[in-house]
Every structure is written in structure tokens, then in C-alpha cells.
Amino acid sequence: MSILVDTSVWSLALRRNQLDSSPHVQELVKLIKNMQVQVIGPIRQEILSGIKTETQFVMVREQLRPFPDLPLTADDFEYAAELFNILRARGIQGSNTDFLICAVSLRHSMPIFTTDNDFTLFALHIPIKLHAMNLG
């Protein structure tokens, strides 16, 4: 099963000065080895945005290159807007990218692997699935 890996997890693995050995990074490594990782362009952009040095930017970009972007469609963007509107009507805020991640996740029946608690809140109102780490 493919897993859509959110920016928060990639950042733990790729944007830290020291190698992070957290359970999230260990799980990402396992998913990579099992060829289960999916990424979309907006996540790639978030990961690469704000990197302070050209050297680190190039290093992170090269580490991401083996993971092709899952193609996005107009339906994905329209569904993301619909999810945004549904949750906004319930008083729940989120970013456009977060709702695009939700839309893609739902279209592909793909869980989201994230450390961002906003997705836990979203999951109470829309039928997204979050990837649960097997810590055993």
C-alpha cells in the first residue's frame, strides 16, 4: 500500500543538521525500503522552501529526486477546495496544501503519514486515513 508522506515527516529526515533517529524517521526509512512512499509537487515545494543555504538545498533536492510526483488533476484541486469549505463551515482552518493532501489521499485511498496534528482534527470530519506507525 502506498503512503502519502507529508512535509513534516520529510523535514525530520532531510532538513535537520543532525541525523534524526526518531520513530517517524525510522518509519520513513522502512516505507522507502518497501517502496511505499508517495509525494506530490506541493509537498516537494514545501520541503525545499526556506532552506537557508544553496548546499543544503541541492542536497535535499537530490535526496527527493528518486521519488516522482504523483500527478495531480483538476479534480484534486476542486476536491481540495470542497474539503476546505466543508471544514471552514465547521470552524476548522487549514492550508490549501493540507487540503490538497487530503484530496489526493482520498482519491487514491492512501493514508497520510504526518506529525501535523491538524490532520488528526481533519480526520474527525472527513474520511482521511492517517498512517499508524508500527512501533513493535
Z-matrix of the N, CA and C atoms (Angstrom, degrees):
N
C 1 1.440
C 2 1.531 1 108.86
N 3 1.312 2 115.97 1 135.25
C 4 1.465 3 121.51 2 177.53
C 5 1.522 4 110.27 3 -79.89
N 6 1.333 5 114.87 4 148.84
C 7 1.453 6 122.95 5 -179.30
C 8 1.525 7 108.07 6 -126.76
N 9 1.316 8 117.50 7 129.28
C 10 1.460 9 121.95 8 176.43
C 11 1.530 10 107.95 9 -85.78
N 12 1.328 11 116.12 10 112.03
C 13 1.464 12 121.36 11 -175.41
C 14 1.525 13 109.19 12 -91.75
N 15 1.328 14 115.22 13 123.14
C 16 1.455 15 122.81 14 -177.15
C 17 1.531 16 111.12 15 -80.05
N 18 1.312 17 114.51 16 161.65
C 19 1.463 18 123.26 17 179.90
C 20 1.528 19 112.22 18 -52.33
N 21 1.314 20 117.47 19 -40.09
C 22 1.469 21 121.06 20 -175.34
C 23 1.523 22 111.86 21 -59.26
N 24 1.317 23 117.27 22 -37.43
C 25 1.469 24 120.88 23 -179.65
C 26 1.525 25 110.25 24 -76.45
N 27 1.327 26 116.71 25 -44.77
C 28 1.471 27 119.65 26 177.35
C 29 1.528 28 110.24 27 -58.18
N 30 1.312 29 117.37 28 -40.06
C 31 1.464 30 120.69 29 -178.77
C 32 1.523 31 111.51 30 -62.17
N 33 1.328 32 116.84 31 -40.27
C 34 1.466 33 119.58 32 176.77
C 35 1.529 34 110.82 33 -59.47
N 36 1.321 35 115.56 34 -38.26
C 37 1.459 36 120.15 35 -175.29
C 38 1.529 37 113.47 36 -83.14
N 39 1.326 38 117.74 37 -33.91
C 40 1.466 39 119.80 38 -168.68
C 41 1.514 40 116.00 39 -114.06
N 42 1.312 41 118.98 40 -22.45
C 43 1.464 42 119.58 41 -170.60
C 44 1.518 43 113.81 42 -106.86
N 45 1.285 44 118.35 43 6.97
C 46 1.461 45 121.32 44 179.50
C 47 1.526 46 109.36 45 -91.10
N 48 1.340 47 116.02 46 150.92
C 49 1.463 48 120.32 47 177.85
C 50 1.522 49 111.66 48 -70.49
N 51 1.326 50 116.29 49 -31.81
C 52 1.452 51 120.74 50 177.56
C 53 1.517 52 108.46 51 -112.43
N 54 1.323 53 115.71 52 152.36
C 55 1.453 54 120.32 53 177.98
C 56 1.526 55 109.14 54 -63.53
N 57 1.294 56 116.50 55 124.89
C 58 1.460 57 122.62 56 179.57
C 59 1.527 58 107.95 57 -89.39
N 60 1.306 59 116.84 58 125.05
C 61 1.467 60 120.13 59 179.64
C 62 1.529 61 110.98 60 -108.07
N 63 1.328 62 115.73 61 27.81
C 64 1.460 63 120.29 62 179.76
C 65 1.528 64 110.37 63 -64.40
N 66 1.330 65 116.12 64 160.92
C 67 1.465 66 119.10 65 177.31
C 68 1.536 67 112.98 66 -56.88
N 69 1.333 68 117.21 67 -32.70
C 70 1.467 69 119.85 68 179.14
C 71 1.523 70 111.14 69 -65.54
N 72 1.315 71 116.79 70 -41.90
C 73 1.464 72 120.30 71 179.25
C 74 1.527 73 109.78 72 -68.82
N 75 1.311 74 117.55 73 -40.97
C 76 1.465 75 120.27 74 177.08
C 77 1.529 76 111.07 75 -60.83
N 78 1.318 77 115.57 76 -39.77
C 79 1.472 78 119.82 77 177.83
C 80 1.527 79 110.66 78 -66.36
N 81 1.326 80 117.50 79 -40.91
C 82 1.463 81 120.62 80 177.37
C 83 1.516 82 110.34 81 -60.22
N 84 1.309 83 117.50 82 -44.23
C 85 1.470 84 121.18 83 178.54
C 86 1.528 85 109.95 84 -59.01
N 87 1.324 86 116.75 85 -43.28
C 88 1.475 87 120.69 86 178.09
C 89 1.531 88 111.05 87 -62.08
N 90 1.320 89 116.76 88 -43.75
C 91 1.467 90 120.23 89 179.63
C 92 1.529 91 111.15 90 -64.47
N 93 1.321 92 116.44 91 -38.34
C 94 1.468 93 120.18 92 177.37
C 95 1.518 94 109.99 93 -63.48
N 96 1.330 95 116.95 94 -46.81
C 97 1.473 96 121.10 95 179.82
C 98 1.522 97 111.25 96 -60.03
N 99 1.336 98 116.41 97 -34.08
C 100 1.468 99 121.03 98 179.73
C 101 1.526 100 112.62 99 -88.04
N 102 1.336 101 116.30 100 5.52
C 103 1.466 102 123.28 101 179.10
C 104 1.531 103 111.83 102 53.39
N 105 1.340 104 115.94 103 47.09
C 106 1.455 105 122.04 104 -178.69
C 107 1.524 106 112.62 105 -108.04
N 108 1.320 107 117.93 106 -4.21
C 109 1.459 108 122.38 107 -171.61
C 110 1.525 109 111.67 108 -80.55
N 111 1.325 110 115.45 109 134.09
C 112 1.461 111 122.60 110 172.29
C 113 1.517 112 108.67 111 -124.83
N 114 1.335 113 115.55 112 149.13
C 115 1.458 114 121.99 113 178.07
C 116 1.529 115 107.87 114 -139.74
N 117 1.308 116 116.04 115 153.25
C 118 1.468 117 120.71 116 173.09
C 119 1.526 118 107.83 117 -120.85
N 120 1.308 119 116.02 118 157.30
C 121 1.459 120 121.66 119 -176.81
C 122 1.519 121 114.67 120 -51.59
N 123 1.341 122 119.35 121 -44.92
C 124 1.464 123 118.90 122 179.75
C 125 1.534 124 113.55 123 -61.95
N 126 1.326 125 117.97 124 -31.78
C 127 1.464 126 120.21 125 175.18
C 128 1.524 127 109.26 126 -68.90
N 129 1.338 128 116.75 127 -44.52
C 130 1.465 129 120.94 128 177.33
C 131 1.536 130 109.80 129 -56.10
N 132 1.321 131 116.53 130 -44.90
C 133 1.461 132 120.79 131 -179.73
C 134 1.530 133 110.74 132 -62.42
N 135 1.338 134 117.29 133 -44.18
C 136 1.466 135 119.97 134 178.80
C 137 1.526 136 111.47 135 -60.73
N 138 1.318 137 116.66 136 -42.10
C 139 1.469 138 120.42 137 -178.92
C 140 1.519 139 110.46 138 -61.54
N 141 1.327 140 116.31 139 -43.25
C 142 1.466 141 120.93 140 -174.75
C 143 1.527 142 113.44 141 -82.22
N 144 1.309 143 117.32 142 -19.53
C 145 1.465 144 120.55 143 -178.18
C 146 1.519 145 110.54 144 -73.72
N 147 1.322 146 115.11 145 136.41
C 148 1.456 147 120.74 146 175.47
C 149 1.511 148 115.27 147 85.73
N 150 1.324 149 117.77 148 2.83
C 151 1.468 150 119.36 149 176.09
C 152 1.519 151 107.71 150 -69.37
N 153 1.318 152 115.75 151 129.53
C 154 1.459 153 120.66 152 -168.62
C 155 1.520 154 115.11 153 -77.07
N 156 1.317 155 118.00 154 -31.55
C 157 1.466 156 119.01 155 -177.02
C 158 1.522 157 110.75 156 -116.95
N 159 1.310 158 114.56 157 148.17
C 160 1.470 159 120.47 158 178.06
C 161 1.529 160 110.45 159 -62.03
N 162 1.317 161 117.02 160 -37.94
C 163 1.468 162 120.93 161 -179.66
C 164 1.517 163 111.10 162 -60.89
N 165 1.336 164 116.23 163 -47.59
C 166 1.463 165 119.28 164 179.42
C 167 1.523 166 110.95 165 -67.43
N 168 1.342 167 117.34 166 -38.13
C 169 1.462 168 120.91 167 178.00
C 170 1.528 169 110.07 168 -57.88
N 171 1.321 170 116.53 169 -48.86
C 172 1.471 171 120.78 170 -178.81
C 173 1.527 172 110.28 171 -63.30
N 174 1.331 173 117.19 172 -41.38
C 175 1.465 174 120.92 173 -179.53
C 176 1.533 175 110.74 174 -62.34
N 177 1.325 176 116.96 175 -47.59
C 178 1.472 177 120.67 176 -179.36
C 179 1.525 178 109.98 177 -66.49
N 180 1.321 179 117.00 178 -43.26
C 181 1.471 180 120.16 179 178.79
C 182 1.532 181 110.74 180 -57.82
N 183 1.316 182 116.67 181 -43.19
C 184 1.468 183 120.31 182 -179.32
C 185 1.527 184 111.72 183 -68.65
N 186 1.322 185 117.58 184 -33.50
C 187 1.460 186 120.31 185 177.34
C 188 1.527 187 111.75 186 -69.24
N 189 1.323 188 116.73 187 -27.68
C 190 1.471 189 120.79 188 179.39
C 191 1.526 190 113.33 189 -85.36
N 192 1.309 191 117.59 190 -22.12
C 193 1.466 192 120.89 191 -173.39
C 194 1.519 193 115.21 192 -56.18
N 195 1.330 194 120.47 193 -32.98
C 196 1.473 195 118.87 194 178.48
C 197 1.534 196 114.27 195 -65.10
N 198 1.335 197 117.09 196 -12.49
C 199 1.460 198 121.26 197 -176.86
C 200 1.530 199 109.41 198 -103.24
N 201 1.325 200 117.98 199 101.53
C 202 1.471 201 119.35 200 -179.35
C 203 1.520 202 111.06 201 -68.32
N 204 1.314 203 114.79 202 149.83
C 205 1.462 204 119.97 203 177.31
C 206 1.522 205 110.08 204 -72.75
N 207 1.308 206 115.69 205 134.21
C 208 1.449 207 121.25 206 171.34
C 209 1.525 208 107.00 207 -67.22
N 210 1.328 209 118.41 208 129.00
C 211 1.469 210 119.33 209 -178.59
C 212 1.533 211 111.64 210 -62.41
N 213 1.311 212 115.05 211 140.28
C 214 1.462 213 121.79 212 176.93
C 215 1.523 214 109.19 213 -105.90
N 216 1.324 215 115.17 214 149.78
C 217 1.458 216 120.51 215 -179.82
C 218 1.528 217 109.74 216 -122.44
N 219 1.312 218 115.21 217 167.69
C 220 1.465 219 119.69 218 174.81
C 221 1.528 220 110.24 219 -57.70
N 222 1.331 221 116.89 220 -36.42
C 223 1.467 222 120.71 221 178.23
C 224 1.525 223 111.52 222 -58.78
N 225 1.336 224 116.99 223 -37.95
C 226 1.465 225 120.60 224 178.93
C 227 1.527 226 110.90 225 -61.91
N 228 1.317 227 116.35 226 -45.37
C 229 1.463 228 120.47 227 -178.56
C 230 1.531 229 111.24 228 -68.66
N 231 1.332 230 116.36 229 -38.78
C 232 1.461 231 119.85 230 178.00
C 233 1.526 232 111.19 231 -66.55
N 234 1.328 233 116.10 232 -41.12
C 235 1.466 234 120.32 233 179.08
C 236 1.529 235 110.20 234 -67.31
N 237 1.328 236 117.33 235 -38.26
C 238 1.465 237 121.24 236 176.51
C 239 1.526 238 110.29 237 -59.34
N 240 1.326 239 116.66 238 -42.83
C 241 1.469 240 120.70 239 178.28
C 242 1.527 241 110.58 240 -64.70
N 243 1.323 242 116.00 241 -39.18
C 244 1.463 243 119.78 242 177.98
C 245 1.529 244 110.70 243 -63.25
N 246 1.336 245 117.00 244 -44.19
C 247 1.462 246 120.78 245 178.22
C 248 1.533 247 110.89 246 -63.17
N 249 1.328 248 116.13 247 -41.29
C 250 1.468 249 121.46 248 176.24
C 251 1.529 250 109.59 249 -55.38
N 252 1.336 251 116.16 250 -48.00
C 253 1.469 252 121.09 251 -177.83
C 254 1.521 253 111.92 252 -65.47
N 255 1.329 254 116.56 253 -41.08
C 256 1.470 255 120.78 254 179.09
C 257 1.522 256 110.16 255 -60.18
N 258 1.323 257 116.01 256 -48.73
C 259 1.460 258 119.38 257 -176.48
C 260 1.525 259 111.97 258 -73.33
N 261 1.294 260 116.47 259 -35.48
C 262 1.473 261 119.45 260 177.66
C 263 1.525 262 110.51 261 -61.89
N 264 1.346 263 115.97 262 -38.65
C 265 1.464 264 120.11 263 178.27
C 266 1.532 265 111.27 264 -63.64
N 267 1.326 266 116.45 265 -21.24
C 268 1.467 267 121.42 266 178.03
C 269 1.530 268 111.62 267 -98.58
N 270 1.331 269 115.84 268 9.83
C 271 1.455 270 120.66 269 177.33
C 272 1.512 271 115.12 270 80.51
N 273 1.328 272 116.25 271 17.39
C 274 1.468 273 120.57 272 -177.27
C 275 1.525 274 109.26 273 -108.03
N 276 1.334 275 115.31 274 125.93
C 277 1.465 276 121.86 275 -179.40
C 278 1.523 277 110.31 276 -97.85
N 279 1.307 278 115.10 277 154.29
C 280 1.457 279 121.36 278 174.59
C 281 1.512 280 108.77 279 -165.99
N 282 1.315 281 115.69 280 167.43
C 283 1.465 282 119.58 281 179.80
C 284 1.523 283 110.59 282 -85.91
N 285 1.317 284 115.02 283 159.30
C 286 1.464 285 119.30 284 175.71
C 287 1.521 286 110.98 285 -57.81
N 288 1.327 287 117.04 286 -40.50
C 289 1.467 288 120.08 287 179.80
C 290 1.521 289 110.79 288 -64.57
N 291 1.332 290 117.45 289 -41.10
C 292 1.469 291 119.64 290 178.41
C 293 1.526 292 111.15 291 -59.11
N 294 1.321 293 116.88 292 -42.15
C 295 1.463 294 118.71 293 -178.92
C 296 1.522 295 111.70 294 -74.11
N 297 1.320 296 117.59 295 -28.78
C 298 1.463 297 120.28 296 173.33
C 299 1.529 298 109.47 297 -66.18
N 300 1.323 299 117.12 298 -41.64
C 301 1.465 300 120.94 299 176.04
C 302 1.531 301 109.68 300 -59.21
N 303 1.317 302 117.43 301 -44.01
C 304 1.468 303 120.94 302 177.97
C 305 1.527 304 111.37 303 -61.31
N 306 1.319 305 116.85 304 -44.56
C 307 1.466 306 120.82 305 -179.05
C 308 1.527 307 111.31 306 -62.12
N 309 1.318 308 116.54 307 -45.22
C 310 1.471 309 120.70 308 179.83
C 311 1.527 310 110.01 309 -65.69
N 312 1.313 311 115.55 310 -41.77
C 313 1.460 312 120.04 311 177.87
C 314 1.528 313 111.14 312 -58.00
N 315 1.313 314 116.51 313 -45.10
C 316 1.465 315 120.32 314 -179.54
C 317 1.525 316 111.86 315 -68.82
N 318 1.332 317 117.25 316 -41.52
C 319 1.467 318 120.18 317 -179.21
C 320 1.516 319 111.77 318 -62.31
N 321 1.318 320 116.91 319 -35.82
C 322 1.468 321 121.61 320 -176.57
C 323 1.531 322 112.68 321 -101.07
N 324 1.332 323 117.52 322 5.83
C 325 1.476 324 121.55 323 -176.68
C 326 1.528 325 110.03 324 49.06
N 327 1.321 326 114.97 325 50.86
C 328 1.450 327 121.90 326 -172.94
C 329 1.533 328 109.63 327 -121.29
N 330 1.322 329 117.91 328 124.02
C 331 1.466 330 119.11 329 177.08
C 332 1.528 331 111.45 330 -64.71
N 333 1.321 332 115.26 331 156.97
C 334 1.465 333 123.24 332 178.07
C 335 1.525 334 107.95 333 -104.79
N 336 1.326 335 116.09 334 129.50
C 337 1.464 336 121.57 335 175.39
C 338 1.511 337 107.48 336 -102.77
N 339 1.323 338 116.34 337 113.52
C 340 1.457 339 121.42 338 -173.28
C 341 1.516 340 110.62 339 -149.56
N 342 1.324 341 115.62 340 160.09
C 343 1.464 342 121.49 341 168.97
C 344 1.526 343 109.67 342 -108.71
N 345 1.309 344 117.26 343 0.58
C 346 1.463 345 123.70 344 -176.57
C 347 1.530 346 109.96 345 -81.21
N 348 1.323 347 116.34 346 114.74
C 349 1.462 348 121.20 347 -177.24
C 350 1.518 349 114.05 348 -66.75
N 351 1.330 350 117.82 349 -14.88
C 352 1.466 351 119.79 350 175.85
C 353 1.526 352 110.65 351 -58.59
N 354 1.323 353 117.18 352 -36.43
C 355 1.464 354 119.83 353 -178.70
C 356 1.524 355 111.67 354 -68.09
N 357 1.319 356 117.17 355 -31.29
C 358 1.466 357 120.51 356 175.24
C 359 1.527 358 109.63 357 -63.84
N 360 1.324 359 116.23 358 -41.11
C 361 1.460 360 120.69 359 176.51
C 362 1.530 361 110.76 360 -66.23
N 363 1.326 362 117.00 361 -44.17
C 364 1.469 363 120.08 362 178.87
C 365 1.531 364 110.44 363 -57.94
N 366 1.343 365 116.22 364 -40.81
C 367 1.471 366 121.25 365 -176.02
C 368 1.527 367 112.95 366 -63.91
N 369 1.321 368 116.67 367 -16.92
C 370 1.466 369 119.75 368 175.41
C 371 1.522 370 111.93 369 -75.53
N 372 1.335 371 116.45 370 -16.27
C 373 1.463 372 120.68 371 -173.32
C 374 1.529 373 114.51 372 -122.57
N 375 1.319 374 116.92 373 -21.23
C 376 1.472 375 121.07 374 177.26
C 377 1.530 376 107.12 375 -131.31
N 378 1.331 377 117.48 376 154.73
C 379 1.473 378 119.55 377 -168.51
C 380 1.532 379 116.22 378 -82.03
N 381 1.338 380 117.84 379 36.56
C 382 1.462 381 118.93 380 176.10
C 383 1.528 382 109.30 381 -71.56
N 384 1.316 383 115.18 382 154.35
C 385 1.462 384 122.58 383 175.00
C 386 1.509 385 107.99 384 -112.90
N 387 1.323 386 116.20 385 138.85
C 388 1.454 387 121.55 386 176.87
C 389 1.522 388 108.56 387 -104.95
N 390 1.323 389 115.20 388 141.59
C 391 1.457 390 120.18 389 178.47
C 392 1.519 391 109.18 390 -71.56
N 393 1.326 392 115.36 391 124.81
C 394 1.457 393 120.91 392 178.25
C 395 1.524 394 108.44 393 -98.41
N 396 1.315 395 115.29 394 125.82
C 397 1.456 396 119.44 395 -179.57
C 398 1.519 397 109.36 396 -73.89
N 399 1.324 398 114.42 397 140.30
C 400 1.449 399 121.40 398 174.32
C 401 1.517 400 106.78 399 -93.68
N 402 1.322 401 117.23 400 101.12
C 403 1.456 402 121.17 401 -175.28
C 404 1.521 403 112.89 402 -86.32
N 405 1.301 404 116.49 403 7.26
C 406 1.458 405 119.21 404 -179.49
C 407 1.488 406 114.14 405 -95.58
